[in-house]
Amino acid sequence: MKITKSGVTRVVVLIFLFLFLILYFMQLSGYNEYSQNRKNMLTEREIKEFEADVEAGKDVSMNDYLNQRKKDYRNIFSDAVLGISSGISNLFNQAMDSLFDMLGEAVTSS
């Protein structure tokens, strides 16, 4: 079975289309907003603790009651991938900038 450039291109385009559709329907369904609201809601225990402190006349701040448990998932591999990703992003941005500069010069020289 011979792999051609058009076949590889077709597969890559289909993968990107599939990923786009997944993200699009997640946005339509409100998944991200639901996740954010869920993170911002106080638990029942935190609400009772807040109400008890208000009744006791203590100086209260909302940040004292929010669940601040964040895990740090950084490691050597994630840092390396982040560096590679940033490098690719910078290269892509430079390539796009030079492409648009060339297109701008072509349009203005005509």
Secondary structure, DSSP 8 states (H G I E B T S, - for coil): ----HHHHHHHHHHHHHHHHHHHHHHHHHTHHHHHHHHHHS--HHHHHHHHHHHHTT----GGGTS---------HHHHHHHHHHHHHHHHHHHHHHHHHHHHHHHHHH-
